[in-house]
Amino acid sequence: MGKTPRFDKYTRLLARFYETSLLLGQLGKAHGPRYQLLYASSDPGDTRRRFLQNLAFICDFKKGGISTTAVAVENTDECYKFWVASNGVSHKIVPFLREVLQRLGRVVQLSTDEHDAMEAELGQRCIQFAQDRLKKEARLFFAFVDKALSGLEASRAHDDDGQSTPFSLSRRLSCCKTLTLTRSIHVYKDSELASWIREFRDWPKDDDFQVCSLAYQATRHAMMHKLNLRVKENTSQQTFDLTTLRHRLGRLAAHVSAVKHLVSDATRLQPPMLDVFEVHQVPLREATQPPVADGLTTLPSILKRMGVDDAGRLELESCLMTLNHSLDIEAKMQATLNDAKFKTQIHAEVQLLDHFHLEMLRFVDNDRFVACSKPACWCCFLYFGHHPAKPVKPETNGNLHEKWGFMVARGADDAAWHEQRGILIKMIHEMRDVALSKMRTIAGPRWDFPDSFSGITPSEPASHLDDDDDCSEEDDDESNVTSVGVLSTLSSTSLEDFDSTPVASSPDSETGEEFDLNTGLDSKQGTRLFELQGRELK
């Protein structure tokens, strides 16, 4: 391929965005911070936000990201309009959401004693709607029940085999007494934990509603605290299995807590959005596709376009060539760009934000909040952060999705191009900074973070409502350790517990003081954002 200059401004910017995204994709999945929102029970704005978040969650009926749903409310003179967007085309969501809102609109007429019956009735309906998703979530959960038990039992057998020697030496060496006592306590705790987890095997696997209800009860069991402590001990395979089990448990429990929150919040909505409302679907817009690879799609050329000075570029180019030798980065990037099957997709929250912005719709109470059934990916988070509408920053899992797309502008002469160009340039700058930082660092294996939050905090086993944000049919909600020889993916925010949630969405939950939390106050309604400080896995 010859090095033909890229004369078209629109194509040139697209190429620079996607070459940076694909380069980062070769360096790992987790590149941004992981944020989760905390809702204050006394704040009407927070009540409304949590209500919308839970609505989006129950509409997400299929695992894999294709049914990821975003919800926002328009305030018109005639009524409140609930707008929904989805990653894929679905005709099920609008009628289902309309039915749910009609049911919730009747909650204010019920006595407190009748709320339990409403929760059970609505819970059954929501679980029936998400049946496809729940069957996969339950299957994954029970698989990790067996894995976690195998690990705990193997650990116990190993410790039992090694106990006789320290006991015999304890008469001579006091330090061995401490060793033996510590090991005995550890064995006892693992035995207790294994007994509790073993009970999960008896859950009725053919009854989704019962499984979710039992999972919800389990997240509030006293043993949850011990599990929370156990998963923070180390990064062994045993800990990984327990952490994943904890995550899967939280995902199942979220289907119950979502309905409980909806019924509770429906009685406190201000303004009363359920009195007169409509439900509308945002038209699915065409996503821009990356240009094919050309003679400039080479690692040295990409590095040069990142604006590194000559002295620094030589060092980075050496690092990048070393990475390329092990990972074959350049060839993989070129193959992806030339693959006709590689199609980008506009994520639901981006669709909804752009719809409100382009149509100049009014958010309720001027609160530019877009709820989504899953945490935003890193690109969505950056897009929101640089958008001229200045929306509330969404929750994010910090993960990069290479197939992330945005609305097509009809070239550089399109009226929408000026704003879109400004957003993309700022996103590219941030992404390049991260890419350069990653290139300078060569490290061993790290945990990849799942696309969802478990919904369980160490301080209180509450549940939140986020899940994987991938747009593929595969299950990207699972975490793993990635290793490519001595080179590996890096996370800019490494957690001791890859699945930890810094805060819970329930209004009465605590904030997880066991983590180092950096708190910031969002400008609207006092919603707080928490960012876990970057701490490497030990």
C-alpha positions as CSV (number, residue, x, y, z in Angstrom):
1,M,0.0,0.0,0.0
2,G,1.3,3.4,-1.0
3,K,1.4,6.3,1.5
4,T,-1.3,8.4,-0.2
5,P,-2.2,11.4,1.9
6,R,-5.7,11.5,3.5
7,F,-7.1,14.6,1.9
8,D,-10.7,14.3,3.1
9,K,-11.1,15.8,6.6
10,Y,-13.9,13.6,7.6
11,T,-12.2,10.3,6.6
12,R,-8.9,11.5,8.1
13,L,-10.5,12.1,11.5
14,L,-12.4,8.7,11.4
15,A,-9.1,7.0,10.6
16,R,-7.3,8.6,13.5
17,F,-10.1,7.7,15.9
18,Y,-10.3,4.1,15.0
19,E,-6.6,3.5,14.6
20,T,-6.2,4.8,18.2
21,S,-9.1,2.6,19.4
22,L,-7.8,-0.5,17.7
23,L,-4.3,0.1,19.0
24,L,-5.7,0.4,22.6
25,G,-7.7,-2.8,22.0
26,Q,-4.5,-4.7,21.3
27,L,-3.1,-3.4,24.6
28,G,-6.0,-4.5,26.8
29,K,-9.6,-4.0,27.6
30,A,-9.7,-1.9,30.8
31,H,-8.4,1.6,30.1
32,G,-10.6,4.0,32.0
33,P,-11.9,4.6,35.6
34,R,-14.7,2.6,37.0
35,Y,-17.5,4.8,38.3
36,Q,-20.7,3.9,40.0
37,L,-23.4,6.4,41.1
38,L,-24.6,6.7,44.7
39,Y,-28.2,7.8,45.1
40,A,-29.4,9.8,48.1
41,S,-32.8,8.6,49.4
42,S,-33.8,12.2,50.5
43,D,-33.1,13.8,47.1
44,P,-36.1,13.8,44.6
45,G,-33.6,14.0,41.7
46,D,-31.8,10.9,42.9
47,T,-35.0,9.1,43.3
48,R,-36.0,9.9,39.8
49,R,-32.5,8.8,38.5
50,R,-32.6,5.5,40.3
51,F,-36.2,4.9,39.0
52,L,-35.0,5.4,35.4
53,Q,-31.9,3.3,36.0
54,N,-34.1,0.4,37.2
55,L,-36.5,0.8,34.3
56,A,-33.7,0.5,31.8
57,F,-32.4,-2.6,33.7
58,I,-35.6,-4.6,33.5
59,C,-36.0,-3.8,29.8
60,D,-32.6,-5.5,29.0
61,F,-33.9,-8.9,28.3
62,K,-31.1,-10.6,26.4
63,K,-27.5,-11.3,27.5
64,G,-24.6,-10.2,25.3
65,G,-25.4,-6.5,24.9
66,I,-27.8,-6.6,22.0
67,S,-30.8,-5.5,24.1
68,T,-28.9,-2.9,26.2
69,T,-31.5,-0.2,26.9
70,A,-31.3,3.5,27.7
71,V,-34.1,5.6,29.1
72,A,-34.6,9.3,29.5
73,V,-37.7,11.4,30.1
74,E,-38.8,14.5,28.1
75,N,-40.9,17.1,29.7
76,T,-43.6,18.4,27.4
77,D,-46.6,20.7,28.1
78,E,-49.0,17.8,27.4
79,C,-47.3,14.8,29.2
80,Y,-44.0,13.2,30.1
81,K,-42.5,11.2,27.3
82,F,-40.3,8.2,28.2
83,W,-37.8,7.7,25.4
84,V,-36.0,4.4,25.0
85,A,-33.1,3.4,22.9
86,S,-31.6,-0.1,22.4
87,N,-28.3,-1.4,21.0
88,G,-30.3,-3.5,18.5
89,V,-33.7,-3.5,16.9
90,S,-36.5,-4.8,19.2
91,H,-40.2,-4.4,19.2
92,K,-40.7,-5.9,22.6
93,I,-39.3,-3.1,24.8
94,V,-41.8,-0.3,24.2
95,P,-45.0,-2.3,25.0
96,F,-43.3,-3.9,28.0
97,L,-42.2,-0.6,29.4
98,R,-45.6,0.9,28.9
99,E,-47.2,-2.0,30.8
100,V,-44.7,-1.6,33.7
101,L,-45.3,2.1,33.9
102,Q,-49.1,1.6,34.0
103,R,-48.7,-0.9,36.8
104,L,-46.4,1.4,38.8
105,G,-48.8,4.3,38.3
106,R,-51.3,2.4,40.4
107,V,-48.8,2.0,43.3
108,V,-49.8,5.3,44.8
109,Q,-53.3,4.0,45.3
110,L,-52.2,1.0,47.2
111,S,-51.6,0.7,50.9
112,T,-48.2,-0.2,52.3
113,D,-49.4,-3.7,53.0
114,E,-50.3,-4.2,49.3
115,H,-46.8,-3.2,48.1
116,D,-45.5,-6.7,48.7
117,A,-48.2,-8.2,46.4
118,M,-47.4,-5.6,43.8
119,E,-43.6,-6.4,44.0
120,A,-44.3,-10.2,43.6
121,E,-46.6,-9.6,40.7
122,L,-44.3,-7.2,38.9
123,G,-41.3,-9.3,39.7
124,Q,-42.8,-12.3,38.0
125,R,-43.6,-10.3,34.9
126,C,-40.1,-8.8,34.7
127,I,-38.5,-12.2,35.1
128,Q,-40.7,-13.7,32.5
129,F,-39.7,-10.8,30.1
130,A,-36.0,-11.4,30.7
131,Q,-36.3,-15.2,30.6
132,D,-33.6,-15.7,28.0
133,R,-31.1,-13.5,30.0
134,L,-31.9,-15.2,33.3
135,K,-31.4,-18.7,32.0
136,K,-27.8,-17.8,30.9
137,E,-27.1,-15.9,34.1
138,A,-28.3,-18.8,36.3
139,R,-26.3,-21.3,34.3
140,L,-23.1,-19.3,34.8
141,F,-23.9,-18.9,38.5
142,F,-24.3,-22.6,39.1
143,A,-21.2,-23.4,37.1
144,F,-19.2,-21.2,39.5
145,V,-20.8,-22.7,42.5
146,D,-19.2,-25.9,41.6
147,K,-15.8,-24.3,40.7
148,A,-15.8,-22.3,44.0
149,L,-16.5,-25.4,46.1
150,S,-13.9,-27.4,44.3
151,G,-11.3,-24.7,45.1
152,L,-12.3,-24.4,48.8
153,E,-12.3,-28.2,49.3
154,A,-8.9,-28.6,47.6
155,S,-7.5,-25.8,49.8
156,R,-8.9,-27.4,52.9
157,A,-7.4,-30.8,52.0
158,H,-4.0,-29.2,51.4
159,D,-4.1,-27.4,54.7
160,D,-5.2,-30.5,56.6
161,D,-2.2,-32.4,55.1
162,G,0.3,-29.8,56.4
163,Q,-1.0,-29.4,59.9
164,S,0.9,-32.2,61.7
165,T,4.4,-30.7,61.2
166,P,3.7,-27.3,62.7
167,F,2.0,-28.8,65.7
168,S,5.0,-31.0,66.5
169,L,7.3,-28.1,66.2
170,S,5.1,-25.8,68.2
171,R,6.7,-27.1,71.4
172,R,10.0,-25.7,70.3
173,L,9.2,-22.7,68.2
174,S,6.5,-20.2,69.3
175,C,6.3,-18.8,65.8
176,C,4.9,-22.0,64.5
177,K,2.1,-21.7,67.0
178,T,1.0,-18.6,65.3
179,L,1.3,-20.2,61.9
180,T,-0.8,-23.2,63.0
181,L,-3.4,-21.0,64.6
182,T,-3.7,-18.8,61.6
183,R,-4.0,-21.8,59.3
184,S,-6.6,-23.4,61.5
185,I,-8.7,-20.2,61.5
186,H,-8.3,-20.0,57.7
187,V,-9.4,-23.6,57.3
188,Y,-12.4,-23.1,59.6
189,K,-13.5,-20.0,57.7
190,D,-13.2,-21.7,54.4
191,S,-15.1,-24.7,55.8
192,E,-17.9,-22.4,57.0
193,L,-18.0,-20.6,53.6
194,A,-18.1,-23.9,51.7
195,S,-21.1,-25.1,53.8
196,W,-23.0,-22.0,52.9
197,I,-22.1,-22.1,49.2
198,R,-23.0,-25.8,49.1
199,E,-26.6,-24.8,49.9
200,F,-26.8,-23.0,46.5
201,R,-26.8,-26.4,44.8
202,D,-30.2,-27.2,46.2
203,W,-31.8,-24.1,44.6
204,P,-34.6,-25.0,42.1
205,K,-32.8,-24.6,38.8
206,D,-36.0,-24.6,36.7
207,D,-37.6,-21.7,38.6
208,D,-36.1,-18.4,37.6
209,F,-38.2,-16.4,40.1
210,Q,-37.1,-18.6,43.0
211,V,-33.5,-18.5,42.0
212,C,-33.5,-14.7,41.9
213,S,-35.3,-14.4,45.2
214,L,-32.9,-16.8,46.9
215,A,-30.0,-14.9,45.4
216,Y,-31.4,-11.7,46.8
217,Q,-31.7,-13.2,50.3
218,A,-28.2,-14.6,50.0
219,T,-26.7,-11.2,49.3
220,R,-28.1,-10.1,52.7
221,H,-26.9,-13.2,54.6
222,A,-24.2,-12.8,57.3
223,M,-21.9,-15.0,55.2
224,M,-21.8,-12.4,52.5
225,H,-19.4,-10.3,54.6
226,K,-17.0,-13.3,55.0
227,L,-17.2,-13.8,51.2
228,N,-16.4,-10.1,50.6
229,L,-13.3,-10.4,52.8
230,R,-12.3,-13.7,51.3
231,V,-12.2,-12.5,47.7
232,K,-9.8,-9.7,48.6
233,E,-7.1,-11.9,50.0
234,N,-5.1,-12.7,46.9
235,T,-5.3,-13.2,43.1
236,S,-5.2,-17.0,43.1
237,Q,-7.5,-19.1,40.9
238,Q,-9.5,-20.0,44.0
239,T,-10.1,-16.3,44.7
240,F,-11.0,-15.6,41.1
241,D,-13.7,-18.3,41.2
242,L,-15.1,-16.9,44.5
243,T,-15.1,-13.4,43.1
244,T,-16.9,-14.5,39.9
245,L,-19.4,-16.5,42.0
246,R,-20.0,-13.3,44.1
247,H,-20.5,-11.3,40.9
248,R,-23.0,-13.9,39.4
249,L,-24.9,-13.9,42.7
250,G,-25.2,-10.1,42.6
251,R,-26.5,-10.2,39.0
252,L,-29.3,-12.6,39.9
253,A,-30.2,-10.6,43.0
254,A,-30.4,-7.4,41.0
255,H,-33.6,-8.7,39.2
256,V,-35.4,-8.6,42.6
257,S,-33.9,-5.4,44.0
258,A,-34.7,-3.6,40.8
259,V,-38.4,-4.3,41.2
260,K,-38.3,-3.4,44.9
261,H,-36.7,-0.1,44.1
262,L,-39.2,0.6,41.3
263,V,-42.2,0.1,43.6
264,S,-40.7,2.2,46.4
265,D,-39.6,5.0,44.1
266,A,-42.9,5.2,42.2
267,T,-44.6,6.5,45.3
268,R,-42.0,9.3,45.7
269,L,-41.5,10.5,42.1
270,Q,-41.3,14.3,41.8
271,P,-42.7,15.5,39.5
272,P,-45.3,12.7,39.3
273,M,-44.3,11.4,35.9
274,L,-46.7,8.5,35.9
275,D,-49.9,10.5,35.9
276,V,-49.9,11.2,32.2
277,F,-47.1,9.7,30.1
278,E,-46.2,8.2,26.7
279,V,-43.5,5.8,25.7
280,H,-41.5,6.2,22.4
281,Q,-38.6,4.5,20.7
282,V,-35.7,6.4,19.4
283,P,-35.1,5.5,15.7
284,L,-31.9,3.5,15.3
285,R,-29.5,5.7,13.4
286,E,-26.8,4.5,11.1
287,A,-23.3,4.2,12.6
288,T,-20.2,5.4,11.0
289,Q,-17.8,2.8,9.9
290,P,-14.0,3.0,10.0
291,P,-12.1,3.6,6.8
292,V,-10.2,0.6,5.4
293,A,-6.5,0.4,6.1
294,D,-4.1,2.3,3.8
295,G,-0.4,2.9,3.5
296,L,-0.5,5.1,6.6
297,T,-2.0,2.4,8.8
298,T,1.4,1.4,10.2
299,L,2.6,1.6,13.8
300,P,5.4,4.2,13.1
301,S,2.9,6.4,11.2
302,I,0.3,6.1,14.0
303,L,2.9,7.0,16.6
304,K,4.0,10.0,14.6
305,R,0.5,11.3,14.4
306,M,0.2,11.1,18.2
307,G,2.4,14.2,18.4
308,V,5.3,12.7,20.3
309,D,8.6,14.7,20.0
310,D,11.4,13.0,18.1
311,A,13.4,12.1,21.2
312,G,10.4,10.5,22.9
313,R,9.2,8.8,19.7
314,L,12.4,6.8,19.4
315,E,11.9,5.3,22.8
316,L,8.2,4.6,22.3
317,E,8.8,3.2,18.8
318,S,11.2,0.7,20.3
319,C,8.6,-0.3,23.0
320,L,5.9,-0.5,20.3
321,M,8.0,-2.7,18.0
322,T,8.7,-5.0,21.0
323,L,5.0,-5.3,21.6
324,N,4.3,-5.8,17.9
325,H,6.8,-8.6,17.8
326,S,4.9,-10.5,20.5
327,L,1.3,-9.4,19.7
328,D,1.4,-8.8,15.9
329,I,-0.5,-5.6,16.6
330,E,0.0,-3.9,13.2
331,A,-1.2,-6.9,11.1
332,K,-4.2,-7.4,13.4
333,M,-5.3,-3.8,13.2
334,Q,-5.0,-3.8,9.4
335,A,-7.0,-7.0,9.2
336,T,-9.7,-5.6,11.3
337,L,-10.0,-2.5,9.3
338,N,-10.2,-4.5,6.1
339,D,-12.7,-7.0,7.5
340,A,-16.1,-6.4,5.8
341,K,-17.8,-8.1,8.8
342,F,-16.3,-5.6,11.3
343,K,-19.3,-3.3,11.9
344,T,-19.6,-0.6,14.6
345,Q,-22.7,0.1,16.6
346,I,-24.1,3.2,18.3
347,H,-24.6,2.3,22.0
348,A,-28.0,3.0,23.4
349,E,-27.0,5.9,25.7
350,V,-25.3,7.7,22.9
351,Q,-28.3,7.3,20.7
352,L,-30.6,8.8,23.3
353,L,-28.2,11.7,24.2
354,D,-27.9,12.7,20.6
355,H,-31.6,12.4,20.0
356,F,-32.4,14.8,22.8
357,H,-29.6,17.2,21.7
358,L,-30.5,17.2,18.0
359,E,-34.3,17.4,18.5
360,M,-33.8,20.0,21.3
361,L,-36.0,18.1,23.7
362,R,-36.3,19.2,27.4
363,F,-35.2,16.9,30.1
364,V,-37.4,16.7,33.2
365,D,-36.3,19.3,35.7
366,N,-33.4,20.2,33.3
367,D,-31.6,17.1,34.7
368,R,-29.6,15.8,31.6
369,F,-29.5,12.3,32.9
370,V,-29.6,9.3,30.6
371,A,-30.1,6.0,32.4
372,C,-28.8,2.8,30.9
373,S,-29.2,-0.9,31.8
374,K,-25.4,-1.4,31.8
375,P,-22.5,0.8,32.8
376,A,-21.2,2.9,29.9
377,C,-18.1,1.7,28.1
378,W,-15.0,3.9,28.2
379,C,-15.8,5.5,24.8
380,C,-19.4,6.3,25.8
381,F,-18.0,7.9,29.0
382,L,-15.6,10.0,27.1
383,Y,-18.3,11.0,24.6
384,F,-20.6,12.1,27.4
385,G,-17.8,14.0,29.0
386,H,-17.0,16.1,25.9
387,H,-20.6,16.5,24.6
388,P,-21.8,20.1,24.2
389,A,-25.1,19.2,25.9
390,K,-23.1,18.7,29.1
391,P,-25.1,15.6,30.3
392,V,-24.6,13.9,33.6
393,K,-21.6,11.6,33.3
394,P,-22.8,8.0,33.3
395,E,-21.6,5.1,35.3
396,T,-18.8,3.3,33.5
397,N,-16.9,0.0,33.6
398,G,-13.9,1.6,32.0
399,N,-13.7,-1.0,29.3
400,L,-12.9,-0.3,25.7
401,H,-15.2,-1.7,23.0
402,E,-13.5,-1.6,19.6
403,K,-16.9,-1.7,17.7
404,W,-18.0,1.5,19.4
405,G,-19.6,3.8,16.8
406,F,-21.3,7.2,16.5
407,M,-23.8,8.8,14.3
408,V,-22.9,9.2,10.7
409,A,-22.2,12.8,9.5
410,R,-22.6,13.3,5.8
411,G,-19.0,14.4,5.4
412,A,-17.2,17.6,6.5
413,D,-20.0,19.8,5.0
414,D,-22.7,18.3,7.3
415,A,-24.1,20.8,9.8
416,A,-23.7,18.2,12.6
417,W,-20.0,17.7,11.6
418,H,-18.6,20.7,13.5
419,E,-19.9,19.5,16.9
420,Q,-19.1,15.9,16.2
421,R,-15.5,16.9,15.2
422,G,-15.0,18.7,18.4
423,I,-16.1,15.7,20.5
424,L,-13.9,13.3,18.6
425,I,-10.8,15.4,18.7
426,K,-11.0,15.6,22.5
427,M,-11.7,11.9,22.7
428,I,-8.7,11.1,20.5
429,H,-6.4,13.2,22.7
430,E,-7.5,11.3,25.8
431,M,-7.2,7.9,24.2
432,R,-3.8,8.7,22.8
433,D,-2.5,9.7,26.2
434,V,-3.6,6.4,27.6
435,A,-2.1,4.5,24.7
436,L,1.2,6.2,25.1
437,S,1.2,5.4,28.8
438,K,0.4,1.8,28.1
439,M,3.2,1.5,25.5
440,R,5.8,2.7,28.1
441,T,4.7,-0.1,30.5
442,I,5.4,-3.7,30.1
443,A,3.9,-5.8,32.9
444,G,2.8,-9.3,33.9
445,P,-0.7,-10.6,33.8
446,R,-3.5,-8.6,35.3
447,W,-7.2,-9.2,35.9
448,D,-9.5,-8.0,33.2
449,F,-12.6,-6.4,34.7
450,P,-16.1,-7.6,33.8
451,D,-18.4,-5.2,32.0
452,S,-20.8,-5.1,34.9
453,F,-20.7,-4.4,38.6
454,S,-21.7,-7.2,41.0
455,G,-24.0,-4.9,42.9
456,I,-22.5,-6.0,46.3
457,T,-20.5,-3.8,48.6
458,P,-18.3,-4.9,51.5
459,S,-20.2,-2.6,53.8
460,E,-23.6,-3.8,52.8
461,P,-24.5,-6.6,50.4
462,A,-26.9,-4.5,48.4
463,S,-27.4,-4.8,44.7
464,H,-27.1,-2.6,41.7
465,L,-28.3,-3.1,38.2
466,D,-25.5,-3.1,35.7
467,D,-24.3,-5.8,33.3
468,D,-22.0,-6.3,30.4
469,D,-22.0,-3.6,27.8
470,D,-20.7,-5.6,24.9
471,C,-22.6,-5.6,21.6
472,S,-21.6,-9.1,20.6
473,E,-23.5,-12.2,21.2
474,E,-20.7,-13.7,23.3
475,D,-20.6,-13.4,27.0
476,D,-18.2,-10.6,27.7
477,D,-19.4,-10.3,31.3
478,E,-16.8,-12.7,32.5
479,S,-13.4,-11.7,33.8
480,N,-10.2,-13.4,33.0
481,V,-6.4,-13.1,33.3
482,T,-4.7,-12.2,30.0
483,S,-1.1,-13.1,29.4
484,V,0.9,-12.9,26.2
485,G,4.4,-14.1,27.1
486,V,6.0,-11.5,29.3
487,L,3.6,-8.8,27.8
488,S,0.1,-8.3,28.9
489,T,-2.9,-6.1,29.0
490,L,-2.8,-3.3,31.5
491,S,-5.6,-1.6,33.4
492,S,-5.3,2.0,34.3
493,T,-7.5,1.3,37.3
494,S,-6.4,-1.9,39.0
495,L,-8.6,-3.2,41.8
496,E,-7.9,-5.7,44.5
497,D,-11.3,-7.1,43.7
498,F,-11.8,-6.8,39.9
499,D,-15.6,-7.0,40.4
500,S,-15.9,-4.7,43.4
501,T,-18.5,-2.0,43.5
502,P,-17.4,1.1,45.3
503,V,-21.0,2.1,46.2
504,A,-24.4,0.6,46.0
505,S,-27.4,2.0,44.3
506,S,-29.8,1.4,47.1
507,P,-30.6,4.6,48.9
508,D,-29.8,3.3,52.3
509,S,-26.5,1.6,51.4
510,E,-23.1,2.6,52.8
511,T,-20.2,3.6,50.7
512,G,-17.7,0.8,51.2
513,E,-15.1,2.4,53.5
514,E,-12.7,-0.5,53.0
515,F,-11.8,0.9,49.6
516,D,-9.8,4.1,49.0
517,L,-12.5,6.3,47.5
518,N,-12.0,9.6,45.8
519,T,-15.3,11.5,46.0
520,G,-16.6,14.2,43.7
521,L,-19.9,16.0,43.7
522,D,-21.9,16.1,40.5
523,S,-23.5,19.4,39.6
524,K,-27.1,18.1,39.4
525,Q,-29.1,16.9,42.4
526,G,-26.2,16.1,44.6
527,T,-25.5,12.7,43.0
528,R,-22.0,11.6,44.0
529,L,-19.4,9.9,41.8
530,F,-16.9,7.6,43.3
531,E,-13.7,6.6,41.7
532,L,-11.5,3.8,43.0
533,Q,-7.9,4.9,43.3
534,G,-5.6,2.9,41.0
535,R,-4.2,0.2,43.2
536,E,-2.3,-2.7,41.6
537,L,-3.4,-6.3,42.4
538,K,-1.1,-7.7,45.0
